[in-house]
Amino acid sequence: MAQVVIVGAGPAGAALAFMLARLGIGVTLLERQTDFEREFRGEALMPSGIDVLTQMGLRERLDALPYTGVAALEVFRGAHRVARVELAGLPISGLRVVSQPAMLEMLVEEAARFPSFRLHRGATVRDLIWQDGRVAGVHADGHDGSLEVRGDLVIGADGRASVIRKRARLDEISTQQSFDVVWGKVAYPAFMPPATARVYLGRGHAVLCIPSHGGKLQIGWIIDKGAFGDLRHRGFEEWIGDMTRHVSPDLAEHLRANRAALTHPFLLDVACNRLTRWCIPGLLLLGDAAHTMSPVGGQGINIALRDAVVAANHLCPALMRGAGPAELDGASQSVMEERTAEVAEIQRLQQAPPRMLFGNTWWSRIAQSAPMLTLLWLPMLRLPALQRTLAGRVTSFANGVTNVQLRA
C-alpha cells in the first residue's frame, strides 16, 4: 500500500490526510503540538472554504462547530460612523468565523475513522530523509525519542515557518508588506448589533473588529511594520491607550474595561510570498508552507483547503494504482501548476486595500478622509463600472478565482 507522510495538521494537512485515508491510502500525519487549543489568527471561512468542506462530505460536522456569522460591516473615520453595509445578497454574505481548533480536531477525528490513518501528536520534524536524490521521509523528535518516518511522498503543510521549506532550500517570490497586525479578543460588547464587524480607518493606521465564536470580538490593530517592538517597550497601558484613541468612545471604553483580556496580545508579522517551485522529487508543499498569504480578505484557511482538494485530485489516482516515483512527482507538479494561478491572483488583489486604506501617502489620506468615505456610499458614485470592479474583487475573495471540484 502507498504511504504518504504529511507534516503539519493545519487546514491543508488535516484535510488532505482525511481525503487520502478514506480511500485506503496509508497516511501518517505529524503535528508538532499535542493539541490544537492555541490562538489562531485566521478563522474566517469564506464560501470557497465552506464549499470544499461540503464537497468532502463534512458539511454536517462543519455546521456543528462553534462559529458566528457576519451580517454587516460598519465603517468609521475616527469616532464617526460613515457607512453601514449589510452583507445579505453579497458574495461574501456566507462567511463564518469558525473555531479553527475545533475544525482541525474534527478533520483528524474523521480521518481516524479509517484504518490507514495514523496521527503523531507532539512530533517535531527536524530534517528530511534523502535517498538516491529524492526525499524519502522525515526525521522527527517525539515523546519517546527520535522518529524516522518514511513514505512514497512527503507533503509539507507545516505553515509559514515551515521547516520542510527551509530544509528543501526552495526559493520564494516575496511582496514587501508595510503593516503588521496586533490581535486580541475581548467579550462582544452589548452596544454593537449582533454579527456586526467594524473597521476604523485613520491616517497611517486602522482597527478591525470581527465578531468571533464564543461571544467574543476579535480586535486587529493594524500598525506600521516593525512598530510592535516600540509599543511593547512602552508598556501595555500606554499602547492600549494609543489604540483606544483611534476608535469610537463606546469601543474605547469597552477595551479599557476589558484590558485584562488583551494583556497577552500577539503579533502577526504580515508576509506575502510564494515558492517558485512547490515540489521537488518526493516532496510537495501546500498551504502557508508553499505560499504565505496576507491577512487581507481572510484567505489563508480557504486557499489551504482548496490546495488540499486539488492535491487529492492529482495524487489519489496515482497513489491508488501504485504509481512509481516519476508519476508521483508528475502529479505533484500538476498540483503546483493548477494552484499557482489562483494563489498569484489572490496575492495580487490583497495588495491594493492596504495601500489605499492603511497607507500614509497623500492619495491614501484623501481616500481615508471622512468626506471621501461618505461620498463612496452616495448613489451618484455607485456607477455600474465601479460596482462591477468591486463586486469582482469581493467575489474573488469569497469564491476564489478558479473552479475547484473534488474528483478523488
TORKOL-4160 file (C-alpha; in steps of 0.2 Angstrom, whole numbers, padded with zeros to 4 digits, m for minus):
408
<pt num="1" X="0000" Y="0000" Z="0000"/>
<pt num="2" X="0006" Y="0018" Z="m0004"/>
<pt num="3" X="0012" Y="0028" Z="0011"/>
<pt num="4" X="0011" Y="0047" Z="0012"/>
<pt num="5" X="0019" Y="0057" Z="0026"/>
<pt num="6" X="0011" Y="0074" Z="0030"/>
<pt num="7" X="0020" Y="0086" Z="0041"/>
<pt num="8" X="0008" Y="0099" Z="0049"/>
<pt num="9" X="m0010" Y="0096" Z="0054"/>
<pt num="10" X="m0016" Y="0113" Z="0049"/>
<pt num="11" X="m0031" Y="0115" Z="0037"/>
<pt num="12" X="m0021" Y="0109" Z="0021"/>
<pt num="13" X="m0013" Y="0094" Z="0030"/>
<pt num="14" X="m0028" Y="0088" Z="0040"/>
<pt num="15" X="m0040" Y="0090" Z="0025"/>
<pt num="16" X="m0028" Y="0080" Z="0013"/>
<pt num="17" X="m0025" Y="0067" Z="0026"/>
<pt num="18" X="m0044" Y="0064" Z="0028"/>
<pt num="19" X="m0046" Y="0063" Z="0009"/>
<pt num="20" X="m0031" Y="0050" Z="0007"/>
<pt num="21" X="m0037" Y="0040" Z="0022"/>
<pt num="22" X="m0055" Y="0037" Z="0016"/>
<pt num="23" X="m0048" Y="0030" Z="0000"/>
<pt num="24" X="m0037" Y="0017" Z="0010"/>
<pt num="25" X="m0021" Y="0026" Z="0006"/>
<pt num="26" X="m0008" Y="0025" Z="0020"/>
<pt num="27" X="m0005" Y="0042" Z="0028"/>
<pt num="28" X="0005" Y="0047" Z="0043"/>
<pt num="29" X="0001" Y="0065" Z="0049"/>
<pt num="30" X="0014" Y="0073" Z="0060"/>
<pt num="31" X="0009" Y="0088" Z="0071"/>
<pt num="32" X="0021" Y="0097" Z="0082"/>
<pt num="33" X="0008" Y="0102" Z="0095"/>
<pt num="34" X="m0001" Y="0090" Z="0107"/>
<pt num="35" X="m0017" Y="0098" Z="0104"/>
<pt num="36" X="m0025" Y="0112" Z="0094"/>
<pt num="37" X="m0030" Y="0123" Z="0108"/>
<pt num="38" X="m0020" Y="0138" Z="0104"/>
<pt num="39" X="m0023" Y="0155" Z="0096"/>
<pt num="40" X="m0026" Y="0156" Z="0078"/>
<pt num="41" X="m0026" Y="0172" Z="0069"/>
<pt num="42" X="m0036" Y="0167" Z="0054"/>
<pt num="43" X="m0053" Y="0159" Z="0057"/>
<pt num="44" X="m0064" Y="0166" Z="0043"/>
<pt num="45" X="m0071" Y="0153" Z="0032"/>
<pt num="46" X="m0076" Y="0160" Z="0016"/>
<pt num="47" X="m0089" Y="0152" Z="0004"/>
<pt num="48" X="m0075" Y="0145" Z="m0005"/>
<pt num="49" X="m0069" Y="0135" Z="0010"/>
<pt num="50" X="m0086" Y="0130" Z="0016"/>
<pt num="51" X="m0089" Y="0124" Z="m0002"/>
<pt num="52" X="m0074" Y="0112" Z="m0002"/>
<pt num="53" X="m0078" Y="0105" Z="0015"/>
<pt num="54" X="m0096" Y="0102" Z="0009"/>
<pt num="55" X="m0088" Y="0093" Z="m0006"/>
<pt num="56" X="m0078" Y="0082" Z="0006"/>
<pt num="57" X="m0095" Y="0076" Z="0014"/>
<pt num="58" X="m0091" Y="0086" Z="0030"/>
<pt num="59" X="m0105" Y="0099" Z="0030"/>
<pt num="60" X="m0115" Y="0092" Z="0044"/>
<pt num="61" X="m0099" Y="0091" Z="0055"/>
<pt num="62" X="m0094" Y="0109" Z="0050"/>
<pt num="63" X="m0111" Y="0116" Z="0055"/>
<pt num="64" X="m0110" Y="0108" Z="0072"/>
<pt num="65" X="m0094" Y="0118" Z="0076"/>
<pt num="66" X="m0093" Y="0134" Z="0086"/>
<pt num="67" X="m0095" Y="0148" Z="0074"/>
<pt num="68" X="m0103" Y="0165" Z="0071"/>
<pt num="69" X="m0109" Y="0174" Z="0055"/>
<pt num="70" X="m0105" Y="0192" Z="0050"/>
<pt num="71" X="m0121" Y="0201" Z="0044"/>
<pt num="72" X="m0115" Y="0219" Z="0042"/>
<pt num="73" X="m0099" Y="0230" Z="0041"/>
<pt num="74" X="m0099" Y="0247" Z="0049"/>
<pt num="75" X="m0085" Y="0259" Z="0043"/>
<pt num="76" X="m0079" Y="0273" Z="0054"/>
<pt num="77" X="m0067" Y="0288" Z="0051"/>
<pt num="78" X="m0061" Y="0290" Z="0069"/>
<pt num="79" X="m0075" Y="0291" Z="0081"/>
<pt num="80" X="m0088" Y="0294" Z="0067"/>
<pt num="81" X="m0098" Y="0281" Z="0058"/>
<pt num="82" X="m0098" Y="0285" Z="0039"/>
<pt num="83" X="m0107" Y="0269" Z="0032"/>
<pt num="84" X="m0115" Y="0253" Z="0037"/>
<pt num="85" X="m0115" Y="0239" Z="0024"/>
<pt num="86" X="m0127" Y="0225" Z="0025"/>
<pt num="87" X="m0119" Y="0209" Z="0018"/>
<pt num="88" X="m0135" Y="0200" Z="0014"/>
<pt num="89" X="m0135" Y="0196" Z="m0005"/>
<pt num="90" X="m0117" Y="0200" Z="m0007"/>
<pt num="91" X="m0105" Y="0186" Z="m0012"/>
<pt num="92" X="m0096" Y="0187" Z="0005"/>
<pt num="93" X="m0113" Y="0185" Z="0014"/>
<pt num="94" X="m0110" Y="0167" Z="0018"/>
<pt num="95" X="m0093" Y="0169" Z="0028"/>
<pt num="96" X="m0092" Y="0162" Z="0045"/>
<pt num="97" X="m0079" Y="0164" Z="0059"/>
<pt num="98" X="m0076" Y="0146" Z="0065"/>
<pt num="99" X="m0066" Y="0139" Z="0079"/>
<pt num="100" X="m0050" Y="0133" Z="0070"/>
<pt num="101" X="m0045" Y="0121" Z="0084"/>
<pt num="102" X="m0062" Y="0113" Z="0083"/>
<pt num="103" X="m0061" Y="0112" Z="0064"/>
<pt num="104" X="m0044" Y="0104" Z="0065"/>
<pt num="105" X="m0050" Y="0091" Z="0078"/>
<pt num="106" X="m0065" Y="0087" Z="0068"/>
<pt num="107" X="m0054" Y="0084" Z="0052"/>
<pt num="108" X="m0042" Y="0072" Z="0062"/>
<pt num="109" X="m0057" Y="0063" Z="0070"/>
<pt num="110" X="m0065" Y="0060" Z="0053"/>
<pt num="111" X="m0048" Y="0054" Z="0046"/>
<pt num="112" X="m0046" Y="0042" Z="0061"/>
<pt num="113" X="m0061" Y="0033" Z="0056"/>
<pt num="114" X="m0051" Y="0024" Z="0043"/>
<pt num="115" X="m0038" Y="0011" Z="0047"/>
<pt num="116" X="m0024" Y="0018" Z="0035"/>
<pt num="117" X="m0023" Y="0034" Z="0045"/>
<pt num="118" X="m0010" Y="0037" Z="0059"/>
<pt num="119" X="m0008" Y="0054" Z="0069"/>
<pt num="120" X="0008" Y="0058" Z="0079"/>
<pt num="121" X="0005" Y="0072" Z="0090"/>
<pt num="122" X="0020" Y="0081" Z="0098"/>
<pt num="123" X="0031" Y="0076" Z="0084"/>
<pt num="124" X="0043" Y="0090" Z="0079"/>
<pt num="125" X="0051" Y="0087" Z="0062"/>
<pt num="126" X="0069" Y="0091" Z="0061"/>
<pt num="127" X="0075" Y="0086" Z="0044"/>
<pt num="128" X="0072" Y="0077" Z="0028"/>
<pt num="129" X="0077" Y="0060" Z="0024"/>
<pt num="130" X="0086" Y="0059" Z="0006"/>
<pt num="131" X="0088" Y="0043" Z="m0004"/>
<pt num="132" X="0095" Y="0042" Z="m0021"/>
<pt num="133" X="0092" Y="0061" Z="m0024"/>
<pt num="134" X="0074" Y="0060" Z="m0018"/>
<pt num="135" X="0065" Y="0065" Z="m0002"/>
<pt num="136" X="0060" Y="0048" Z="0006"/>
<pt num="137" X="0054" Y="0053" Z="0023"/>
<pt num="138" X="0057" Y="0064" Z="0038"/>
<pt num="139" X="0067" Y="0064" Z="0055"/>
<pt num="140" X="0057" Y="0070" Z="0070"/>
<pt num="141" X="0058" Y="0071" Z="0088"/>
<pt num="142" X="0043" Y="0063" Z="0098"/>
<pt num="143" X="0038" Y="0060" Z="0116"/>
<pt num="144" X="0048" Y="0043" Z="0116"/>
<pt num="145" X="0063" Y="0049" Z="0107"/>
<pt num="146" X="0068" Y="0051" Z="0088"/>
<pt num="147" X="0056" Y="0046" Z="0074"/>
<pt num="148" X="0061" Y="0041" Z="0057"/>
<pt num="149" X="0045" Y="0041" Z="0046"/>
<pt num="150" X="0047" Y="0036" Z="0028"/>
<pt num="151" X="0035" Y="0037" Z="0013"/>
<pt num="152" X="0032" Y="0036" Z="m0005"/>
<pt num="153" X="0028" Y="0055" Z="m0004"/>
<pt num="154" X="0031" Y="0069" Z="0009"/>
<pt num="155" X="0019" Y="0083" Z="0010"/>
<pt num="156" X="0025" Y="0099" Z="0019"/>
<pt num="157" X="0010" Y="0108" Z="0026"/>
<pt num="158" X="0019" Y="0115" Z="0042"/>
<pt num="159" X="0014" Y="0133" Z="0040"/>
<pt num="160" X="0023" Y="0150" Z="0036"/>
<pt num="161" X="0038" Y="0145" Z="0047"/>
<pt num="162" X="0039" Y="0128" Z="0038"/>
<pt num="163" X="0054" Y="0118" Z="0042"/>
<pt num="164" X="0051" Y="0107" Z="0027"/>
<pt num="165" X="0053" Y="0123" Z="0016"/>
<pt num="166" X="0069" Y="0128" Z="0024"/>
<pt num="167" X="0077" Y="0110" Z="0023"/>
<pt num="168" X="0072" Y="0109" Z="0005"/>
<pt num="169" X="0080" Y="0126" Z="0001"/>
<pt num="170" X="0066" Y="0131" Z="m0010"/>
<pt num="171" X="0066" Y="0149" Z="m0017"/>
<pt num="172" X="0052" Y="0161" Z="m0015"/>
<pt num="173" X="0044" Y="0177" Z="m0023"/>
<pt num="174" X="0040" Y="0189" Z="m0009"/>
<pt num="175" X="0030" Y="0205" Z="m0010"/>
<pt num="176" X="0035" Y="0218" Z="0003"/>
<pt num="177" X="0022" Y="0222" Z="0016"/>
<pt num="178" X="0020" Y="0239" Z="0025"/>
<pt num="179" X="0010" Y="0234" Z="0040"/>
<pt num="180" X="0008" Y="0221" Z="0054"/>
<pt num="181" X="m0007" Y="0216" Z="0065"/>
<pt num="182" X="m0008" Y="0215" Z="0083"/>
<pt num="183" X="m0023" Y="0203" Z="0088"/>
<pt num="184" X="m0033" Y="0201" Z="0104"/>
<pt num="185" X="m0050" Y="0196" Z="0109"/>
<pt num="186" X="m0062" Y="0203" Z="0121"/>
<pt num="187" X="m0081" Y="0200" Z="0126"/>
<pt num="188" X="m0093" Y="0205" Z="0112"/>
<pt num="189" X="m0100" Y="0222" Z="0118"/>
<pt num="190" X="m0118" Y="0224" Z="0121"/>
<pt num="191" X="m0119" Y="0241" Z="0112"/>
<pt num="192" X="m0114" Y="0233" Z="0095"/>
<pt num="193" X="m0128" Y="0225" Z="0085"/>
<pt num="194" X="m0126" Y="0206" Z="0083"/>
<pt num="195" X="m0115" Y="0199" Z="0070"/>
<pt num="196" X="m0108" Y="0216" Z="0065"/>
<pt num="197" X="m0090" Y="0219" Z="0060"/>
<pt num="198" X="m0082" Y="0237" Z="0062"/>
<pt num="199" X="m0067" Y="0245" Z="0053"/>
<pt num="200" X="m0059" Y="0261" Z="0060"/>
<pt num="201" X="m0049" Y="0270" Z="0047"/>
<pt num="202" X="m0037" Y="0284" Z="0050"/>
<pt num="203" X="m0020" Y="0291" Z="0044"/>
<pt num="204" X="m0007" Y="0278" Z="0044"/>
<pt num="205" X="m0017" Y="0265" Z="0055"/>
<pt num="206" X="m0033" Y="0255" Z="0056"/>
<pt num="207" X="m0043" Y="0245" Z="0069"/>
<pt num="208" X="m0053" Y="0230" Z="0063"/>
<pt num="209" X="m0066" Y="0222" Z="0074"/>
<pt num="210" X="m0073" Y="0205" Z="0069"/>
<pt num="211" X="m0087" Y="0195" Z="0079"/>
<pt num="212" X="m0080" Y="0178" Z="0084"/>
<pt num="213" X="m0086" Y="0162" Z="0091"/>
<pt num="214" X="m0090" Y="0160" Z="0109"/>
<pt num="215" X="m0097" Y="0178" Z="0112"/>
<pt num="216" X="m0080" Y="0186" Z="0108"/>
<pt num="217" X="m0075" Y="0201" Z="0097"/>
<pt num="218" X="m0058" Y="0199" Z="0089"/>
<pt num="219" X="m0048" Y="0215" Z="0088"/>
<pt num="220" X="m0035" Y="0218" Z="0075"/>
<pt num="221" X="m0024" Y="0234" Z="0076"/>
<pt num="222" X="m0015" Y="0237" Z="0060"/>
<pt num="223" X="0001" Y="0246" Z="0063"/>
<pt num="224" X="0017" Y="0251" Z="0053"/>
<pt num="225" X="0028" Y="0236" Z="0050"/>
<pt num="226" X="0041" Y="0234" Z="0064"/>
<pt num="227" X="0032" Y="0246" Z="0076"/>
<pt num="228" X="0027" Y="0232" Z="0088"/>
<pt num="229" X="0044" Y="0232" Z="0097"/>
<pt num="230" X="0042" Y="0250" Z="0102"/>
<pt num="231" X="0024" Y="0248" Z="0108"/>
<pt num="232" X="0029" Y="0233" Z="0119"/>
<pt num="233" X="0044" Y="0243" Z="0126"/>
<pt num="234" X="0032" Y="0257" Z="0131"/>
<pt num="235" X="0021" Y="0245" Z="0140"/>
<pt num="236" X="0004" Y="0238" Z="0139"/>
<pt num="237" X="m0005" Y="0253" Z="0147"/>
<pt num="238" X="0002" Y="0265" Z="0135"/>
<pt num="239" X="m0001" Y="0256" Z="0119"/>
<pt num="240" X="m0018" Y="0251" Z="0124"/>
<pt num="241" X="m0021" Y="0269" Z="0126"/>
<pt num="242" X="m0014" Y="0273" Z="0109"/>
<pt num="243" X="m0026" Y="0260" Z="0101"/>
<pt num="244" X="m0041" Y="0267" Z="0110"/>
<pt num="245" X="m0038" Y="0285" Z="0103"/>
<pt num="246" X="m0041" Y="0278" Z="0086"/>
<pt num="247" X="m0059" Y="0271" Z="0089"/>
<pt num="248" X="m0076" Y="0277" Z="0094"/>
<pt num="249" X="m0079" Y="0281" Z="0113"/>
<pt num="250" X="m0090" Y="0266" Z="0116"/>
<pt num="251" X="m0077" Y="0254" Z="0110"/>
<pt num="252" X="m0063" Y="0263" Z="0118"/>
<pt num="253" X="m0072" Y="0262" Z="0135"/>
<pt num="254" X="m0076" Y="0243" Z="0132"/>
<pt num="255" X="m0057" Y="0240" Z="0128"/>
<pt num="256" X="m0051" Y="0249" Z="0144"/>
<pt num="257" X="m0064" Y="0240" Z="0154"/>
<pt num="258" X="m0059" Y="0223" Z="0147"/>
<pt num="259" X="m0040" Y="0227" Z="0146"/>
<pt num="260" X="m0036" Y="0211" Z="0155"/>
<pt num="261" X="m0042" Y="0201" Z="0140"/>
<pt num="262" X="m0029" Y="0210" Z="0130"/>
<pt num="263" X="m0014" Y="0208" Z="0141"/>
<pt num="264" X="m0006" Y="0195" Z="0130"/>
<pt num="265" X="m0009" Y="0201" Z="0113"/>
<pt num="266" X="0000" Y="0193" Z="0099"/>
<pt num="267" X="0008" Y="0200" Z="0083"/>
<pt num="268" X="0006" Y="0194" Z="0066"/>
<pt num="269" X="0021" Y="0198" Z="0056"/>
<pt num="270" X="0012" Y="0201" Z="0039"/>
<pt num="271" X="0020" Y="0192" Z="0025"/>
<pt num="272" X="0015" Y="0188" Z="0007"/>
<pt num="273" X="0026" Y="0176" Z="m0003"/>
<pt num="274" X="0025" Y="0160" Z="m0013"/>
<pt num="275" X="0038" Y="0147" Z="m0018"/>
<pt num="276" X="0044" Y="0147" Z="m0036"/>
<pt num="277" X="0043" Y="0128" Z="m0035"/>
<pt num="278" X="0031" Y="0119" Z="m0023"/>
<pt num="279" X="0039" Y="0102" Z="m0027"/>
<pt num="280" X="0055" Y="0093" Z="m0029"/>
<pt num="281" X="0057" Y="0074" Z="m0031"/>
<pt num="282" X="0047" Y="0065" Z="m0017"/>
<pt num="283" X="0041" Y="0081" Z="m0009"/>
<pt num="284" X="0026" Y="0093" Z="m0011"/>
<pt num="285" X="0022" Y="0109" Z="m0001"/>
<pt num="286" X="0004" Y="0115" Z="0002"/>
<pt num="287" X="m0004" Y="0129" Z="0011"/>
<pt num="288" X="0006" Y="0143" Z="0020"/>
<pt num="289" X="0022" Y="0132" Z="0018"/>
<pt num="290" X="0020" Y="0135" Z="m0001"/>
<pt num="291" X="0013" Y="0152" Z="0000"/>
<pt num="292" X="0011" Y="0164" Z="0015"/>
<pt num="293" X="m0005" Y="0174" Z="0012"/>
<pt num="294" X="m0008" Y="0192" Z="0018"/>
<pt num="295" X="m0022" Y="0193" Z="0030"/>
<pt num="296" X="m0032" Y="0204" Z="0018"/>
<pt num="297" X="m0048" Y="0196" Z="0013"/>
<pt num="298" X="m0046" Y="0181" Z="0026"/>
<pt num="299" X="m0039" Y="0169" Z="0013"/>
<pt num="300" X="m0027" Y="0158" Z="0022"/>
<pt num="301" X="m0038" Y="0144" Z="0028"/>
<pt num="302" X="m0048" Y="0144" Z="0012"/>
<pt num="303" X="m0034" Y="0144" Z="0000"/>
<pt num="304" X="m0026" Y="0130" Z="0010"/>
<pt num="305" X="m0042" Y="0119" Z="0009"/>
<pt num="306" X="m0043" Y="0122" Z="m0009"/>
<pt num="307" X="m0024" Y="0117" Z="m0011"/>
<pt num="308" X="m0029" Y="0100" Z="m0002"/>
<pt num="309" X="m0043" Y="0096" Z="m0014"/>
<pt num="310" X="m0033" Y="0099" Z="m0029"/>
<pt num="311" X="m0019" Y="0089" Z="m0022"/>
<pt num="312" X="m0031" Y="0075" Z="m0018"/>
<pt num="313" X="m0037" Y="0075" Z="m0036"/>
<pt num="314" X="m0020" Y="0073" Z="m0043"/>
<pt num="315" X="m0012" Y="0062" Z="m0030"/>
<pt num="316" X="m0025" Y="0050" Z="m0026"/>
<pt num="317" X="m0027" Y="0041" Z="m0043"/>
<pt num="318" X="m0008" Y="0039" Z="m0044"/>
<pt num="319" X="m0006" Y="0033" Z="m0026"/>
<pt num="320" X="m0021" Y="0020" Z="m0028"/>
<pt num="321" X="m0013" Y="0012" Z="m0043"/>
<pt num="322" X="0004" Y="0011" Z="m0035"/>
<pt num="323" X="0012" Y="0023" Z="m0046"/>
<pt num="324" X="0031" Y="0025" Z="m0046"/>
<pt num="325" X="0042" Y="0040" Z="m0041"/>
<pt num="326" X="0041" Y="0048" Z="m0058"/>
<pt num="327" X="0022" Y="0048" Z="m0059"/>
<pt num="328" X="0020" Y="0054" Z="m0041"/>
<pt num="329" X="0032" Y="0068" Z="m0045"/>
<pt num="330" X="0022" Y="0072" Z="m0061"/>
<pt num="331" X="0006" Y="0073" Z="m0050"/>
<pt num="332" X="0014" Y="0085" Z="m0038"/>
<pt num="333" X="0020" Y="0096" Z="m0052"/>
<pt num="334" X="0002" Y="0096" Z="m0059"/>
<pt num="335" X="m0004" Y="0102" Z="m0041"/>
<pt num="336" X="0008" Y="0117" Z="m0042"/>
<pt num="337" X="0003" Y="0121" Z="m0060"/>
<pt num="338" X="m0016" Y="0121" Z="m0056"/>
<pt num="339" X="m0015" Y="0131" Z="m0040"/>
<pt num="340" X="m0002" Y="0144" Z="m0044"/>
<pt num="341" X="m0014" Y="0155" Z="m0054"/>
<pt num="342" X="m0026" Y="0157" Z="m0040"/>
<pt num="343" X="m0013" Y="0160" Z="m0027"/>
<pt num="344" X="m0004" Y="0173" Z="m0038"/>
<pt num="345" X="m0020" Y="0182" Z="m0042"/>
<pt num="346" X="m0027" Y="0182" Z="m0024"/>
<pt num="347" X="m0010" Y="0189" Z="m0018"/>
<pt num="348" X="m0011" Y="0202" Z="m0031"/>
<pt num="349" X="m0028" Y="0208" Z="m0026"/>
<pt num="350" X="m0023" Y="0208" Z="m0007"/>
<pt num="351" X="m0010" Y="0222" Z="m0011"/>
<pt num="352" X="m0022" Y="0236" Z="m0015"/>
<pt num="353" X="m0033" Y="0238" Z="0000"/>
<pt num="354" X="m0018" Y="0241" Z="0012"/>
<pt num="355" X="m0011" Y="0254" Z="0001"/>
<pt num="356" X="m0027" Y="0263" Z="m0001"/>
<pt num="357" X="m0034" Y="0262" Z="0017"/>
<pt num="358" X="m0020" Y="0260" Z="0029"/>
<pt num="359" X="m0006" Y="0270" Z="0020"/>
<pt num="360" X="0001" Y="0287" Z="0024"/>
<pt num="361" X="0003" Y="0294" Z="0007"/>
<pt num="362" X="m0006" Y="0309" Z="0000"/>
<pt num="363" X="m0018" Y="0300" Z="m0011"/>
<pt num="364" X="m0022" Y="0287" Z="0003"/>
<pt num="365" X="m0025" Y="0302" Z="0015"/>
<pt num="366" X="m0038" Y="0308" Z="0003"/>
<pt num="367" X="m0046" Y="0291" Z="0001"/>
<pt num="368" X="m0047" Y="0290" Z="0020"/>
<pt num="369" X="m0054" Y="0307" Z="0023"/>
<pt num="370" X="m0072" Y="0307" Z="0030"/>
<pt num="371" X="m0079" Y="0317" Z="0015"/>
<pt num="372" X="m0072" Y="0304" Z="0003"/>
<pt num="373" X="m0078" Y="0289" Z="0013"/>
<pt num="374" X="m0095" Y="0297" Z="0014"/>
<pt num="375" X="m0096" Y="0300" Z="m0004"/>
<pt num="376" X="m0091" Y="0282" Z="m0009"/>
<pt num="377" X="m0108" Y="0277" Z="m0002"/>
<pt num="378" X="m0119" Y="0291" Z="m0012"/>
<pt num="379" X="m0129" Y="0284" Z="m0026"/>
<pt num="380" X="m0120" Y="0296" Z="m0038"/>
<pt num="381" X="m0104" Y="0286" Z="m0036"/>
<pt num="382" X="m0112" Y="0269" Z="m0037"/>
<pt num="383" X="m0108" Y="0268" Z="m0056"/>
<pt num="384" X="m0110" Y="0251" Z="m0065"/>
<pt num="385" X="m0092" Y="0250" Z="m0069"/>
<pt num="386" X="m0086" Y="0253" Z="m0051"/>
<pt num="387" X="m0099" Y="0241" Z="m0045"/>
<pt num="388" X="m0093" Y="0228" Z="m0057"/>
<pt num="389" X="m0075" Y="0231" Z="m0051"/>
<pt num="390" X="m0078" Y="0230" Z="m0033"/>
<pt num="391" X="m0090" Y="0215" Z="m0035"/>
<pt num="392" X="m0077" Y="0206" Z="m0045"/>
<pt num="393" X="m0064" Y="0208" Z="m0031"/>
<pt num="394" X="m0076" Y="0203" Z="m0017"/>
<pt num="395" X="m0082" Y="0188" Z="m0027"/>
<pt num="396" X="m0063" Y="0183" Z="m0029"/>
<pt num="397" X="m0060" Y="0184" Z="m0011"/>
<pt num="398" X="m0077" Y="0175" Z="m0007"/>
<pt num="399" X="m0077" Y="0161" Z="m0020"/>
<pt num="400" X="m0059" Y="0160" Z="m0027"/>
<pt num="401" X="m0054" Y="0164" Z="m0045"/>
<pt num="402" X="m0053" Y="0146" Z="m0051"/>
<pt num="403" X="m0065" Y="0131" Z="m0051"/>
<pt num="404" X="m0060" Y="0119" Z="m0038"/>
<pt num="405" X="m0071" Y="0102" Z="m0038"/>
<pt num="406" X="m0066" Y="0087" Z="m0029"/>
<pt num="407" X="m0064" Y="0072" Z="m0040"/>
<pt num="408" X="m0055" Y="0060" Z="m0029"/>
